[in-house]
Amino acid sequence: MRARRFFNTTGPCNPEDHYMLPPADRLVGAQLHRYIRDKLYWVLHAPRQTGKTTFLQSWMREINAGTEAISCYVSVETCQGVPEPERAMPAICAAMKGYASRFNVAVPEETDASPLNMLNNILGNWSALVAPKPLIVLFDEVDVLEGEALISFLRQLRGGFAARGAGTFPISIALVGMRDLKDYITAAKDGKAPNPGSPFNVKADSASLTNFTREDIAKLFAQRTQETGQHITPEALNYVYEQSTGQPWIVNSLFSRATMRVLDEESAETVTLAHIREAREQMILARETHLDALAYRLENPQIRIVMESLMTGESNPSLASSEAFRQCLDLGLVTIKDGTPQMANPIYREVMARQMTYSPQLAIPKPSWPWQHPDGSLDMDRLLAEFQKFWRRHSEVWEQQSDYTEAFPHLLLMAFLQRVTNGGGHIEREYAAGRGRMDLAVEFGDRCYIIEVKVIYSYDTPAIVREEGLEQVCAYRDRIDASAPAWLVIFDRREKSKALSWDERISREVDAATGITVLGC
């Protein structure tokens, strides 16, 4: 009896073990039949955990099941951090032999050529070995190569390009990684853009992989329904798409946790919105490898600048042109929607926000004052009044020790709220560059509390920021929960000569027209 399939979050998918959709259906800009027919070299780039390796191995199996050609997948990941061709080329050749053996493809012979010719030679020998069929090689993780090792790798592939053919050199080669080829050539050349004499000017196409659509997500779970009889509600499917924006790893992780941890693995109970919400919280708290790797990126000061710009919502003309922002795009961490940079999905937004607020959250003492009403609901007025006291007493000292300057008020407020809501609720956060605000929806019990954060800078006036903030929080409240109570928190971050005194800055009033409580900090 075959074991039950499951939703996979570790390594490439295969149809025998995992629920999966044909990855080739999500290719954009690729014409697979042409690459074999016309003997073309091409590039596939997409963020991590989107299905690149799954596609490559699936296509390899498809090619090898036919009679047209022989294909082999090869990962060059072992060369990460090895910039010298003398070390990298032997490692790549060893990887080719290893993968050929693993996938039952004829194993290429050793070569004693110098590192500058080693790759070219072994590919030629390998092509002769599988003749009369032509050879296709799919190189994965190419973007780990760096410096002279990358340049030598590309030059040797280009050197054999003119002679490509059955028995002489691979007729088609795919170079696969997070970035388009020109980007990591530029990186390898210390930021200098490639010129017409670049070491890989024989590329025919640059293709990518899209995320799942809503329909894809429904089709993926439908495979489980067909096999086990377990269904999922439309509301749960919609929530999976909203939280993931179709990012394949997140979709599989939510489904996996919902069906194997929130519910029992053998359960046929329908998966509901509540189950997916619980799976989401488990996934974030568990800090699985994919999410942890993204959070680790905050160790890079330039990445922190990108995150600050998004969180504060302030316009940054140089943001989109920075190398750090391009790196965030390559990682799939951020995206550009309607011309505005923003986090790629709510899951990533939550993971990064929690990472950025983790240290201050641990340093905030457990509240000793009553922060709940007798019915168990949050006393948000008391909570925010206590935050105002905390801000006045500690903000200047704490900011000096923070890695963040512009986003410090937002982070401290979120840490303060998280310290209280942990275990009893959660915080939905929205932010994107260029909006000049951050929106928070605190869900505690069965109630929702709307908070919007605005900042007064030296080029603003309190009246203008207050007016803008009231208009924005009304729009956010109407979209989230029109009946929810709402607060507008305004931080005065002007230079001392323009800023209000602490006695004037710490204020509270209820706007008569909207019922929104406006707090000054």
VOSEKOL-225709 format. One record per residue (C-alpha): residue number from 0; residue in one letter; x, y, z. Coordinates in pm, whole numbers, plus 32768, in hexadecimal, padded with zeros to 4 digits. Layout:
<rs>
 resi resn east north   up
  NUM    A    X     Y    Z
...
</rs>
This chain:
<rs>
 resi resn east north   up
    0    M 8000  8000 8000
    1    R 808F  8151 7F98
    2    A 80C2  824E 80AF
    3    R 7FD9  8376 80B0
    4    R 805E  84A8 7FFB
    5    F 8091  85EC 80B9
    6    F 80D4  875F 8089
    7    N 824C  8788 806A
    8    T 831D  88A2 8101
    9    T 8478  8805 80F6
   10    G 8536  87D9 7FB2
   11    P 84AC  87A0 7E55
   12    C 8355  8705 7E23
   13    N 830F  85C3 7D6A
   14    P 81B5  8543 7D08
   15    E 81E0  83F1 7DB1
   16    D 8205  8484 7F0D
   17    H 8175  85E1 7EFF
   18    Y 8042  86A1 7E97
   19    M 80C2  8782 7D84
   20    L 8068  8841 7C4A
   21    P 8132  8832 7B06
   22    P 823F  893D 7B45
   23    A 8270  8979 79CF
   24    D 8111  8A11 79C9
   25    R 8198  8B37 7A92
   26    L 82BD  8B84 79AE
   27    V 82BC  8CE1 791A
   28    G 8391  8D36 77ED
   29    A 8401  8BD1 77A8
   30    Q 83D1  8AFC 766F
   31    L 8454  89AA 76DB
   32    H 8426  88FE 758C
   33    R 84FC  8A07 74DF
   34    Y 8621  89DD 75CD
   35    I 864E  8877 7556
   36    R 85E9  88A7 73EC
   37    D 86B7  89E2 73B1
   38    K 87D9  898A 749C
   39    L 87B0  8AB7 7581
   40    Y 884A  8B1D 76CD
   41    W 8762  8BD1 77C0
   42    V 8733  8C56 7922
   43    L 8623  8C0D 7A21
   44    H 860F  8CF7 7B4C
   45    A 8512  8D04 7C67
   46    P 8514  8D32 7DE3
   47    R 856C  8C13 7EC7
   48    Q 8468  8B0A 7F16
   49    T 8396  8B51 7DE1
   50    G 83CB  8A03 7D31
   51    K 8501  8A33 7C58
   52    T 85A7  88ED 7CC0
   53    T 845C  8833 7CAC
   54    F 8432  88B3 7B48
   55    L 8595  8859 7ADF
   56    Q 8586  86F7 7B61
   57    S 8429  86C6 7AD5
   58    W 8498  873F 797D
   59    M 85CF  8666 798F
   60    R 84F8  8532 79CF
   61    E 8411  8591 78B2
   62    I 8534  85B8 77BD
   63    N 85D8  8473 7829
   64    A 8491  83B5 7806
   65    G 8493  8407 7693
   66    T 8586  83BA 757B
   67    E 85E7  8519 7512
   68    A 8702  8570 7605
   69    I 87AF  8523 774F
   70    S 8792  861F 786B
   71    C 8830  8641 79C4
   72    Y 87ED  872A 7AE8
   73    V 8924  87B1 7B96
   74    S 892E  8892 7CC9
   75    V 8A6B  895F 7CFC
   76    E 8A09  89C3 7E5F
   77    T 8B44  8921 7EED
   78    C 8C0B  8A40 7E53
   79    Q 8B6C  8B4A 7F2D
   80    G 8C7A  8C2B 7FBA
   81    V 8D85  8B9C 7ECE
   82    P 8DF4  8CB8 7DE7
   83    E 8F31  8C0F 7D65
   84    P 8F0E  8B48 7C1F
   85    E 901E  8A59 7C98
   86    R 8F32  89DE 7DA9
   87    A 8DDF  8A1D 7D0A
   88    M 8E0F  896A 7BBB
   89    P 8E73  8816 7C50
   90    A 8D4A  8833 7D3E
   91    I 8C59  8876 7C1E
   92    C 8CE3  8751 7B57
   93    A 8CC0  8670 7C88
   94    A 8B58  86E7 7CB0
   95    M 8B0D  868C 7B46
   96    K 8B8E  852A 7B7D
   97    G 8AC8  8507 7CBD
   98    Y 897E  857C 7C2A
   99    A 89AE  84AA 7AF0
  100    S 89D5  8376 7BCB
  101    R 88A9  83D6 7CA2
  102    F 87C1  8404 7B79
  103    N 8840  82D3 7AB9
  104    V 88E1  839D 79A4
  105    A 8A2E  8335 790E
  106    V 8B3D  83B7 79F9
  107    P 8C43  849D 7959
  108    E 8DB0  843F 7975
  109    E 8EB8  84F0 7A43
  110    T 8F8C  85F8 7995
  111    D 90E8  8673 79E9
  112    A 90BA  87BB 7930
  113    S 910C  8902 79DF
  114    P 8FED  89AF 7A9A
  115    L 8FD1  8AA8 797C
  116    N 8F76  898C 788B
  117    M 8EF8  887D 7977
  118    L 8D83  88C6 7958
  119    N 8D95  88E9 77DF
  120    N 8E4D  879C 77C1
  121    I 8D6B  86D0 78A0
  122    L 8C32  8754 77F4
  123    G 8CC7  86F2 76A6
  124    N 8D1F  8596 7728
  125    W 8BC5  8570 77C2
  126    S 8B20  85CF 7677
  127    A 8BED  84C8 75C0
  128    L 8B90  83C6 76C7
  129    V 8A15  83EB 7697
  130    A 8A28  840B 7519
  131    P 8979  83DE 742D
  132    K 887D  8491 750D
  133    P 88C9  8600 7553
  134    L 890C  866E 76BB
  135    I 8847  8773 7780
  136    V 88D3  87EE 78CD
  137    L 87FF  88AA 79CD
  138    F 88E3  8969 7ABD
  139    D 8832  89CE 7C00
  140    E 88A1  8AC8 7D0F
  141    V 8988  8B79 7C18
  142    D 8965  8CBE 7CDA
  143    V 8A3A  8C31 7DF5
  144    L 8B67  8C47 7D0F
  145    E 8C2F  8D84 7D3C
  146    G 8D58  8E46 7CBF
  147    E 8E4C  8D9B 7BD5
  148    A 8DA8  8C47 7C09
  149    L 8C64  8CCB 7B70
  150    I 8D1A  8D77 7A52
  151    S 8DE3  8C3A 7A04
  152    F 8CA9  8B63 7A15
  153    L 8BF2  8C41 791A
  154    R 8D1D  8C65 7832
  155    Q 8D4D  8AED 781B
  156    L 8BDD  8ABA 77C7
  157    R 8BF1  8BC8 76C0
  158    G 8D35  8B30 763B
  159    G 8C80  89ED 75E6
  160    F 8B46  8A95 7560
  161    A 8BB5  8AAA 73F3
  162    A 8C07  8935 73EF
  163    R 8AC7  88C4 749A
  164    G 8A23  8793 7406
  165    A 89F2  8620 7440
  166    G 8B3E  858C 74AB
  167    T 8BF7  86D8 74C5
  168    F 8B5F  87C3 75C9
  169    P 8A0C  87EF 7678
  170    I 890C  8871 7580
  171    S 884C  8928 7691
  172    I 88B0  89A8 77E7
  173    A 87D0  8A49 78ED
  174    L 8867  8B2D 79F5
  175    V 877F  8B45 7B1F
  176    G 877E  8C1C 7C58
  177    M 86D5  8D3E 7D06
  178    R 8760  8E4E 7C24
  179    D 8768  8E8A 7AB1
  180    L 88BB  8E46 7A19
  181    K 891A  8FB0 79DC
  182    D 88E6  8FFD 7B4E
  183    Y 89DE  8F03 7BD4
  184    I 8AD6  8F4B 7ABE
  185    T 8AC4  90B4 7B37
  186    A 8AF9  903F 7C9D
  187    A 8C23  8F6A 7C34
  188    K 8CBF  9097 7B88
  189    D 8CAC  9175 7CBF
  190    G 8B70  9224 7C52
  191    K 8BDC  926A 7AEA
  192    A 8AC9  9220 79F0
  193    P 8B0F  910F 78ED
  194    N 8B7C  9188 7795
  195    P 8B54  90E1 763F
  196    G 8C8E  901A 768A
  197    S 8BFA  8F8B 77CA
  198    P 8C47  8E1D 7811
  199    F 8AED  8D9E 77B5
  200    N 8A60  8E5B 768D
  201    V 89C6  8D1D 75F9
  202    K 888F  8D20 76D5
  203    A 874C  8D04 760C
  204    D 8644  8D3E 771B
  205    S 8612  8DA9 7883
  206    A 84E5  8CF9 7918
  207    S 8444  8CF9 7A6F
  208    L 8345  8C3F 7B45
  209    T 8206  8CE2 7BC0
  210    N 8158  8CA1 7D0A
  211    F 801E  8BCD 7D21
  212    T 7ED5  8C6B 7CBD
  213    R 7D99  8C43 7D90
  214    E 7D2E  8B35 7C9C
  215    D 7E7D  8A84 7CC2
  216    I 7E57  8A7C 7E3D
  217    A 7CFB  89E5 7E1E
  218    K 7D7D  88DF 7D28
  219    L 7E9A  8886 7E11
  220    F 7DB5  883D 7F38
  221    A 7CBD  878E 7E53
  222    Q 7DC3  867B 7E27
  223    R 7DAB  8632 7F9B
  224    T 7C30  863F 7F8D
  225    Q 7C2F  853F 7E75
  226    E 7D19  8455 7F31
  227    T 7C98  847A 8098
  228    G 7B3F  8516 8082
  229    Q 7BB0  8640 8152
  230    H 7B20  878E 80DD
  231    I 7B7B  88F8 811D
  232    T 7A90  8A22 8135
  233    P 7A9B  8B3B 8034
  234    E 7AE9  8C33 814E
  235    A 7C1A  8B67 81B2
  236    L 7C96  8B55 804B
  237    N 7C6D  8CCC 8022
  238    Y 7D2E  8D09 8164
  239    V 7E4B  8C29 80EE
  240    Y 7E66  8CF8 7FB1
  241    E 7E4D  8E46 8068
  242    Q 7F5A  8DE9 8163
  243    S 8046  8D4A 8067
  244    T 7FF6  8E06 7F24
  245    G 802D  8CAC 7E8F
  246    Q 8196  8C7C 7F05
  247    P 81B7  8B01 7ED7
  248    W 8278  8AAE 8015
  249    I 8186  8B73 80EF
  250    V 8058  8AD1 804B
  251    N 80E3  8974 8086
  252    S 814A  89CA 81E9
  253    L 7FEF  8A4C 8246
  254    F 7F48  891B 81AF
  255    S 8043  882F 8251
  256    R 8017  88BE 83AD
  257    A 7E9E  88D3 8390
  258    T 7E7B  8768 8322
  259    M 7F8E  86C6 83F3
  260    R 7FAF  8797 8531
  261    V 7E7E  886F 856B
  262    L 7DA9  8745 8500
  263    D 7E11  85DC 8525
  264    E 7EC3  8549 83F7
  265    E 7DB0  8445 83CB
  266    S 7C94  853C 83FF
  267    A 7B93  8574 82ED
  268    E 7B07  86A9 839B
  269    T 7AD9  87D3 82B4
  270    V 7BF4  88D1 82C9
  271    T 7B63  8A20 8332
  272    L 7BDE  8B85 834C
  273    A 7C24  8B4F 84BF
  274    H 7D04  8A26 846E
  275    I 7DCD  8AEF 8371
  276    R 7DEE  8C13 8463
  277    E 7E7A  8B27 8569
  278    A 7F66  8A8F 8466
  279    R 7FDE  8BED 840F
  280    E 802F  8C40 8578
  281    Q 80E1  8AF4 85AB
  282    M 81AF  8B28 8472
  283    I 821F  8C84 84D9
  284    L 8275  8C1D 863E
  285    A 8331  8AE8 85C7
  286    R 8413  8BC3 84EE
  287    E 8440  8AB1 83ED
  288    T 857F  8ABB 8321
  289    H 84F4  8B84 81FF
  290    L 8464  8C92 82E2
  291    D 8593  8C91 83C6
  292    A 8678  8CC6 829B
  293    L 85B0  8DF9 8239
  294    A 85B7  8E85 839B
  295    Y 872F  8E4E 83A4
  296    R 874F  8F46 8286
  297    L 8712  905B 8384
  298    E 887B  9025 83F3
  299    N 88D0  90EB 82B8
  300    P 88BC  9262 8309
  301    Q 8853  92B2 81A2
  302    I 872F  91BF 81B6
  303    R 86C9  9265 82FD
  304    I 86B8  93B3 8246
  305    V 85C7  931C 8149
  306    M 84EE  928E 825E
  307    E 84EC  93DE 8314
  308    S 847F  9494 81D9
  309    L 835E  93A4 81AB
  310    M 82F4  93A8 8317
  311    T 82F4  9521 8347
  312    G 824C  9557 81F8
  313    E 8328  9682 81AC
  314    S 838E  96C1 8044
  315    N 84F3  9662 7FF1
  316    P 8554  96C7 7E8B
  317    S 868A  95EC 7E8E
  318    L 85E0  94B6 7F1C
  319    A 8584  9403 7DD9
  320    S 86DA  9441 7D3C
  321    S 87A2  93B9 7E61
  322    E 8856  926C 7E52
  323    A 87B1  9209 7F9C
  324    F 8655  923D 7F0A
  325    R 86B1  916F 7DD6
  326    Q 872D  905F 7EBE
  327    C 85E2  9069 7F79
  328    L 852D  9046 7E2B
  329    D 8608  8F1C 7DCE
  330    L 85BC  8E78 7F1B
  331    G 844A  8EAB 7EE0
  332    L 843F  8F6E 8027
  333    V 83B0  90A8 7F89
  334    T 82F0  90F6 7E50
  335    I 8274  9225 7D8E
  336    K 80FA  9243 7D78
  337    D 8053  9362 7CBD
  338    G 81A6  940D 7CB3
  339    T 81D2  93F9 7E2F
  340    P 82DB  9326 7EE0
  341    Q 8247  9244 7FED
  342    M 827A  90FC 80A0
  343    A 8232  8FD4 7FBC
  344    N 8127  8F40 809E
  345    P 8095  8F63 81FE
  346    I 8157  8E35 8280
  347    Y 82A8  8ED1 8229
  348    R 822F  901E 82B4
  349    E 81D7  8F79 83FE
  350    V 831D  8EB4 8414
  351    M 83F3  8FE7 83D6
  352    A 8329  90BF 84C7
  353    R 8346  8FBD 85DC
  354    Q 84BB  8F9C 85A1
  355    M 84E8  9115 85AD
  356    T 841E  9134 86F0
  357    Y 84A3  8FFE 879F
  358    S 85B5  90A2 886F
  359    P 84E6  91C8 88F1
  360    Q 83C3  90DD 8939
  361    L 849F  900B 8A1E
  362    A 851E  9144 8ACC
  363    I 83C2  91CE 8B18
  364    P 8352  9162 8C75
  365    K 8219  9090 8C97
  366    P 80F9  9181 8CD5
  367    S 8094  9196 8E44
  368    W 7F73  9283 8E06
  369    P 7E18  920A 8D9C
  370    W 7E08  91FD 8C20
  371    Q 7CC2  913F 8BF5
  372    H 7B59  9196 8C3A
  373    P 7A90  90AC 8D1B
  374    D 79FF  9005 8BE3
  375    G 7B5E  8FA5 8B6E
  376    S 7B79  90A7 8A57
  377    L 7CA6  918B 8A35
  378    D 7CA1  92D8 8AE7
  379    M 7D4D  937C 89C2
  380    D 7D2A  94DC 8A52
  381    R 7DE6  9470 8B8B
  382    L 7EE1  93AC 8ABF
  383    L 7F39  94D2 89DF
  384    A 7F41  95C2 8B07
  385    E 8043  94DF 8BA8
  386    F 8104  94DA 8A62
  387    Q 810F  9657 8A61
  388    K 81AE  964C 8BBB
  389    F 82A3  9543 8B48
  390    W 82FC  960B 8A11
  391    R 833E  9747 8AD9
  392    R 841A  9695 8BD7
  393    H 84E2  95A8 8AFE
  394    S 84D9  9604 898D
  395    E 860F  96E2 897E
  396    V 86F0  95E8 8A30
  397    W 8667  94B8 8979
  398    E 8687  955E 8824
  399    Q 87FD  958E 8858
  400    Q 8822  9413 8873
  401    S 873C  93BD 8751
  402    D 87A6  934C 85F5
  403    Y 8683  9419 856F
  404    T 8655  9591 8577
  405    E 8537  95F0 8490
  406    A 845F  94C2 84EC
  407    F 84B0  94C8 8660
  408    P 835E  9559 86D1
  409    H 829E  945C 8600
  410    L 8371  933C 8683
  411    L 8354  939E 87F0
  412    L 81DA  93C5 87DA
  413    M 81B9  9272 872E
  414    A 829D  91D0 8833
  415    F 81CA  9268 894A
  416    L 8088  91E7 88B0
  417    Q 811F  9090 8864
  418    R 8191  906F 89CF
  419    V 8026  9084 8A3C
  420    T 7F70  8FCB 8926
  421    N 8056  8E9A 8917
  422    G 7F88  8D63 8957
  423    G 7E3A  8E15 8947
  424    G 7E34  8EBF 87F7
  425    H 7F03  8F33 86D3
  426    I 7F5B  906B 8611
  427    E 7F1E  909E 849F
  428    R 8010  919B 840D
  429    E 800A  9257 82C6
  430    Y 811A  9339 8242
  431    A 81AE  939D 80F4
  432    A 82A5  94A6 8085
  433    G 8215  95F4 801A
  434    R 80DC  95EE 80F3
  435    G 816A  96A3 8222
  436    R 80B7  95C2 831E
  437    M 80A2  946B 83BD
  438    D 7F55  93BD 83FE
  439    L 7F18  92C8 8519
  440    A 7DE7  91F2 855D
  441    V 7DFF  9156 86B6
  442    E 7D1D  9026 86D3
  443    F 7CE1  8FB3 8838
  444    G 7BD1  8EBD 888C
  445    D 7AB8  8F05 879C
  446    R 7AFC  907A 8785
  447    C 7BCC  9153 869C
  448    Y 7C81  9296 86F4
  449    I 7D04  937D 85E1
  450    I 7E45  9444 8614
  451    E 7EF4  9521 8519
  452    V 8051  95AE 854A
  453    K 80BD  96FC 84B7
  454    V 81FD  97C2 84E8
  455    I 8231  993C 84E8
  456    Y 8379  9995 8441
  457    S 841B  9AEB 8428
  458    Y 8376  9B2D 82D7
  459    D 8218  9AE7 8365
  460    T 812C  9B99 8450
  461    P 8063  9AE8 855F
  462    A 7F1C  9B60 84C7
  463    I 7F67  9AD2 836C
  464    V 7FDE  9982 83F5
  465    R 7EAB  996C 84D6
  466    E 7DBD  99B5 83B7
  467    E 7E68  98BA 82D0
  468    G 7E6E  97B6 83E2
  469    L 7CFC  97D4 8433
  470    E 7CA2  97AC 82C6
  471    Q 7D86  967E 82A0
  472    V 7D16  95CC 83DC
  473    C 7BA8  95F9 8378
  474    A 7BF1  9553 8228
  475    Y 7CAF  9437 82D1
  476    R 7B9F  9402 83D5
  477    D 7A90  93FA 82CB
  478    R 7B50  92ED 8212
  479    I 7BA5  9216 8342
  480    D 7A7C  9243 842F
  481    A 79A3  9379 841D
  482    S 7924  9343 8580
  483    A 7A7C  931C 861F
  484    P 7B00  9428 870D
  485    A 7C29  94E2 867B
  486    W 7D58  95A4 86F3
  487    L 7E4A  9689 863D
  488    V 7FA3  9693 86E0
  489    I 807D  97B9 8672
  490    F 81F1  97C6 86C5
  491    D 829D  9919 86BF
  492    R 83F1  98D4 8624
  493    R 844E  9A38 85CC
  494    E 8599  9AC8 8637
  495    K 859A  9B54 8797
  496    S 8577  9CBE 8727
  497    K 8429  9C6D 8680
  498    A 83A6  9B4C 8751
  499    L 82A9  9B80 8865
  500    S 8311  9B59 89CE
  501    W 82C7  9A0B 8A71
  502    D 81A5  9AA4 8B33
  503    E 810C  9B21 89ED
  504    R 8166  99ED 8923
  505    I 80BD  98EA 8A04
  506    S 7F51  992D 89B9
  507    R 7E01  9885 8988
  508    E 7CC2  98FB 88E5
  509    V 7B97  985F 8838
  510    D 7B4A  98EC 86E1
  511    A 79DE  9957 86EA
  512    A 7999  9911 8579
  513    T 7A27  97B0 8564
  514    G 7A31  9730 86CB
  515    I 7BA1  96DC 869A
  516    T 7C83  970A 87C8
  517    V 7DB7  97D8 876D
  518    L 7EEC  979E 8844
  519    G 8025  9875 883C
  520    C 8179  97DE 888A
</rs>
